[in-house]
Amino acid sequence: MVYTQGDSTLFSIPNGMLGREMLLVSRIARTATNIGYGGEETNESVVRWERQGDRILLRTVSYLNVADSTLPISKAVRAANFEPIIASLPIAAYNGDTTAVIVDVTKFYASDVTLLGLQRGRKEQYQVRRLDDSRSFISSARSYPTNIEVRSVLTYDAGWPPSNQETGTITLEMAHSMVLPAAVPMQARLYDERVGFFRLDQVDYGRDVQRGDAALHHPLAARAQGHGGVPAGRAGGAHQADRLLH
């Protein structure tokens, strides 16, 4: 659920959603000349909301290295793949029956978060110095049964913008989709080099032989470029794959 209060945007996160994995997809909605194009995807990540005391954390989830949760090595694999925290938000309030926490996401969506804004390569190319908070804001936020759609306008000070160079400024509008996948993932499918899809690499430390010929595709994990993989034991045979389709 999304609420607005003045210039602030608030998320109401049900307790049952804490710990659930979601897909976060960012795209360019509107842009200046020579800075990508409308609809261009800039990032895909698997993310998870977690509670830590009186704060809510947003972590990115990686399935690059996995092991079946029933195997002793799985604990070591998890310890070696500690999930980055991309946001830490204080709990602002609770709903009426305390079944959900309310957090202010305004700063998260309107600040310089790499997953949500201009990519690192473009920042270097355009000599971006900083994101100007005073010219960055959430332009819209809407919630639906299984997804939340947020648009944010981001303005950067740049030494070499690709257009309107006299302004020393880059402004673009980003569209962010946070999507809850099905509780039961779709069946994975074998990778075949004759099929014209990209694949994601995955190392399964639970296998006797870590390099194998089998490869599988999973709709949630394979959508997350660079963070992809199949959750161990969640899709039939998925824990045996070390290369995935994208």
C-alpha positions as a Python dict, from the first residue, in 0.01 Angstrom:
ca = {
    (1, 'M'): (0, 0, 0),
    (2, 'V'): (126, 349, -91),
    (3, 'Y'): (39, 672, 91),
    (4, 'T'): (138, 1032, 23),
    (5, 'Q'): (172, 1294, 294),
    (6, 'G'): (274, 1632, 159),
    (7, 'D'): (596, 1573, -33),
    (8, 'S'): (654, 1239, 137),
    (9, 'T'): (576, 894, -3),
    (10, 'L'): (510, 613, 245),
    (11, 'F'): (496, 237, 198),
    (12, 'S'): (280, 19, 421),
    (13, 'I'): (455, -319, 430),
    (14, 'P'): (251, -609, 576),
    (15, 'N'): (438, -825, 825),
    (16, 'G'): (379, -1121, 596),
    (17, 'M'): (575, -948, 319),
    (18, 'L'): (890, -914, 528),
    (19, 'G'): (1135, -1175, 405),
    (20, 'R'): (954, -1229, 74),
    (21, 'E'): (1160, -1187, -241),
    (22, 'M'): (1053, -929, -498),
    (23, 'L'): (1179, -822, -837),
    (24, 'L'): (1291, -459, -865),
    (25, 'V'): (1308, -332, -1224),
    (26, 'S'): (1414, 23, -1318),
    (27, 'R'): (1364, 185, -1658),
    (28, 'I'): (1415, 527, -1811),
    (29, 'A'): (1070, 685, -1854),
    (30, 'R'): (1173, 1025, -1991),
    (31, 'T'): (1516, 1155, -2079),
    (32, 'A'): (1709, 1426, -2261),
    (33, 'T'): (1867, 1379, -2603),
    (34, 'N'): (2147, 1122, -2625),
    (35, 'I'): (2085, 977, -2278),
    (36, 'G'): (1927, 643, -2356),
    (37, 'Y'): (1563, 622, -2460),
    (38, 'G'): (1223, 597, -2298),
    (39, 'G'): (1155, 242, -2182),
    (40, 'E'): (1522, 144, -2164),
    (41, 'E'): (1585, -92, -1876),
    (42, 'T'): (1871, 11, -1650),
    (43, 'N'): (1861, -244, -1370),
    (44, 'E'): (1699, -566, -1250),
    (45, 'S'): (1752, -702, -901),
    (46, 'V'): (1595, -950, -662),
    (47, 'V'): (1531, -769, -333),
    (48, 'R'): (1391, -848, 11),
    (49, 'W'): (1244, -632, 290),
    (50, 'E'): (1365, -728, 638),
    (51, 'R'): (1306, -591, 986),
    (52, 'Q'): (1600, -504, 1211),
    (53, 'G'): (1480, -362, 1541),
    (54, 'D'): (1300, -36, 1470),
    (55, 'R'): (1424, -18, 1111),
    (56, 'I'): (1330, -185, 783),
    (57, 'L'): (1615, -296, 558),
    (58, 'L'): (1605, -355, 184),
    (59, 'R'): (1862, -610, 71),
    (60, 'T'): (1964, -732, -273),
    (61, 'V'): (1958, -1109, -316),
    (62, 'S'): (2209, -1300, -527),
    (63, 'Y'): (2184, -1658, -650),
    (64, 'L'): (2526, -1662, -813),
    (65, 'N'): (2654, -1909, -553),
    (66, 'V'): (2409, -2162, -409),
    (67, 'A'): (2382, -2492, -225),
    (68, 'D'): (2085, -2705, -130),
    (69, 'S'): (1961, -2589, 212),
    (70, 'T'): (1964, -2949, 339),
    (71, 'L'): (2342, -2979, 290),
    (72, 'P'): (2598, -2879, 558),
    (73, 'I'): (2785, -2658, 311),
    (74, 'S'): (2481, -2434, 261),
    (75, 'K'): (2559, -2242, 583),
    (76, 'A'): (2909, -2159, 457),
    (77, 'V'): (2774, -2053, 118),
    (78, 'R'): (2524, -1816, 282),
    (79, 'A'): (2798, -1670, 504),
    (80, 'A'): (3016, -1606, 198),
    (81, 'N'): (2732, -1434, 12),
    (82, 'F'): (2614, -1182, 270),
    (83, 'E'): (2343, -969, 109),
    (84, 'P'): (2414, -595, 59),
    (85, 'I'): (2183, -347, 231),
    (86, 'I'): (2071, -83, -19),
    (87, 'A'): (1831, 98, 213),
    (88, 'S'): (1773, 130, 589),
    (89, 'L'): (1447, 304, 672),
    (90, 'P'): (1319, 389, 1022),
    (91, 'I'): (970, 262, 1101),
    (92, 'A'): (754, 573, 1093),
    (93, 'A'): (431, 413, 1220),
    (94, 'Y'): (218, 100, 1226),
    (95, 'N'): (-122, 38, 1076),
    (96, 'G'): (-428, 19, 1302),
    (97, 'D'): (-390, -345, 1404),
    (98, 'T'): (-7, -348, 1385),
    (99, 'T'): (-8, -603, 1103),
    (100, 'A'): (200, -373, 884),
    (101, 'V'): (485, -126, 923),
    (102, 'I'): (491, 214, 754),
    (103, 'V'): (818, 357, 619),
    (104, 'D'): (906, 677, 435),
    (105, 'V'): (1065, 587, 99),
    (106, 'T'): (1095, 943, -34),
    (107, 'K'): (1469, 975, 15),
    (108, 'F'): (1532, 621, -111),
    (109, 'Y'): (1371, 683, -450),
    (110, 'A'): (1490, 1044, -486),
    (111, 'S'): (1855, 1005, -387),
    (112, 'D'): (2163, 868, -561),
    (113, 'V'): (2101, 494, -529),
    (114, 'T'): (2293, 313, -804),
    (115, 'L'): (2019, 54, -861),
    (116, 'L'): (1759, 325, -920),
    (117, 'G'): (1933, 597, -1118),
    (118, 'L'): (2195, 673, -1377),
    (119, 'Q'): (2428, 379, -1430),
    (120, 'R'): (2787, 400, -1312),
    (121, 'G'): (2926, 388, -1666),
    (122, 'R'): (2713, 680, -1776),
    (123, 'K'): (2809, 879, -1466),
    (124, 'E'): (3173, 839, -1562),
    (125, 'Q'): (3103, 918, -1927),
    (126, 'Y'): (2912, 1238, -1848),
    (127, 'Q'): (3142, 1338, -1560),
    (128, 'V'): (2857, 1341, -1310),
    (129, 'R'): (2960, 1511, -986),
    (130, 'R'): (2655, 1458, -769),
    (131, 'L'): (2278, 1419, -757),
    (132, 'D'): (2103, 1742, -657),
    (133, 'D'): (1846, 1654, -389),
    (134, 'S'): (1672, 1991, -428),
    (135, 'R'): (1588, 1911, -792),
    (136, 'S'): (1503, 1542, -741),
    (137, 'F'): (1167, 1409, -624),
    (138, 'I'): (905, 1134, -657),
    (139, 'S'): (664, 1231, -934),
    (140, 'S'): (410, 949, -880),
    (141, 'A'): (357, 633, -676),
    (142, 'R'): (82, 375, -714),
    (143, 'S'): (16, 35, -559),
    (144, 'Y'): (-154, -268, -712),
    (145, 'P'): (-229, -618, -577),
    (146, 'T'): (115, -760, -665),
    (147, 'N'): (329, -461, -758),
    (148, 'I'): (419, -103, -674),
    (149, 'E'): (500, 151, -946),
    (150, 'V'): (707, 457, -859),
    (151, 'R'): (836, 734, -1085),
    (152, 'S'): (1110, 969, -974),
    (153, 'V'): (1272, 1271, -1135),
    (154, 'L'): (1648, 1276, -1081),
    (155, 'T'): (1875, 1573, -1154),
    (156, 'Y'): (2253, 1545, -1168),
    (157, 'D'): (2529, 1805, -1188),
    (158, 'A'): (2752, 1695, -1476),
    (159, 'G'): (3073, 1824, -1627),
    (160, 'W'): (2997, 1684, -1972),
    (161, 'P'): (2624, 1622, -2027),
    (162, 'P'): (2548, 1476, -2373),
    (163, 'S'): (2294, 1751, -2447),
    (164, 'N'): (2215, 2100, -2316),
    (165, 'Q'): (2579, 2123, -2219),
    (166, 'E'): (2558, 2487, -2119),
    (167, 'T'): (2335, 2387, -1824),
    (168, 'G'): (2583, 2140, -1674),
    (169, 'T'): (2276, 1935, -1581),
    (170, 'I'): (2119, 1597, -1658),
    (171, 'T'): (1755, 1542, -1565),
    (172, 'L'): (1564, 1221, -1632),
    (173, 'E'): (1254, 1047, -1503),
    (174, 'M'): (1293, 688, -1388),
    (175, 'A'): (1016, 428, -1360),
    (176, 'H'): (1055, 161, -1091),
    (177, 'S'): (850, -157, -1061),
    (178, 'M'): (863, -367, -745),
    (179, 'V'): (687, -693, -831),
    (180, 'L'): (587, -984, -608),
    (181, 'P'): (635, -1313, -797),
    (182, 'A'): (414, -1618, -758),
    (183, 'A'): (461, -1805, -431),
    (184, 'V'): (531, -2124, -629),
    (185, 'P'): (787, -2052, -904),
    (186, 'M'): (738, -2183, -1255),
    (187, 'Q'): (919, -2500, -1353),
    (188, 'A'): (1276, -2434, -1463),
    (189, 'R'): (1381, -2538, -1813),
    (190, 'L'): (1705, -2675, -1953),
    (191, 'Y'): (1944, -2438, -2125),
    (192, 'D'): (2013, -2521, -2488),
    (193, 'E'): (2284, -2338, -2686),
    (194, 'R'): (2062, -2352, -2996),
    (195, 'V'): (1808, -2125, -2828),
    (196, 'G'): (1875, -1753, -2870),
    (197, 'F'): (1873, -1647, -2506),
    (198, 'F'): (2146, -1514, -2283),
    (199, 'R'): (2232, -1718, -1977),
    (200, 'L'): (2340, -1642, -1624),
    (201, 'D'): (2622, -1827, -1453),
    (202, 'Q'): (2565, -2003, -1124),
    (203, 'V'): (2791, -2214, -905),
    (204, 'D'): (2624, -2489, -701),
    (205, 'Y'): (2855, -2586, -416),
    (206, 'G'): (2629, -2875, -326),
    (207, 'R'): (2714, -3072, -638),
    (208, 'D'): (2979, -3341, -649),
    (209, 'V'): (3098, -3185, -972),
    (210, 'Q'): (3046, -2810, -984),
    (211, 'R'): (3081, -2785, -1362),
    (212, 'G'): (2793, -2956, -1538),
    (213, 'D'): (2610, -2958, -1865),
    (214, 'A'): (2263, -2896, -1724),
    (215, 'A'): (2128, -2542, -1718),
    (216, 'L'): (1788, -2417, -1615),
    (217, 'H'): (1574, -2108, -1646),
    (218, 'H'): (1373, -1955, -1362),
    (219, 'P'): (1137, -1660, -1422),
    (220, 'L'): (1230, -1465, -1109),
    (221, 'A'): (1600, -1525, -1082),
    (222, 'A'): (1678, -1510, -1450),
    (223, 'R'): (1513, -1169, -1470),
    (224, 'A'): (1773, -1032, -1232),
    (225, 'Q'): (2077, -953, -1446),
    (226, 'G'): (2401, -1010, -1266),
    (227, 'H'): (2215, -1120, -953),
    (228, 'G'): (2048, -1421, -1107),
    (229, 'G'): (2010, -1784, -1031),
    (230, 'V'): (1756, -2035, -917),
    (231, 'P'): (1673, -2051, -547),
    (232, 'A'): (1805, -2384, -423),
    (233, 'G'): (1533, -2642, -396),
    (234, 'R'): (1256, -2407, -515),
    (235, 'A'): (1229, -2523, -875),
    (236, 'G'): (1253, -2886, -973),
    (237, 'G'): (1619, -2977, -1014),
    (238, 'A'): (1720, -2614, -991),
    (239, 'H'): (1986, -2681, -730),
    (240, 'Q'): (2173, -2887, -989),
    (241, 'A'): (2214, -2603, -1238),
    (242, 'D'): (2524, -2392, -1276),
    (243, 'R'): (2426, -2196, -1586),
    (244, 'L'): (2094, -2025, -1640),
    (245, 'L'): (1904, -1880, -1928),
    (246, 'H'): (1827, -1511, -1926),
}
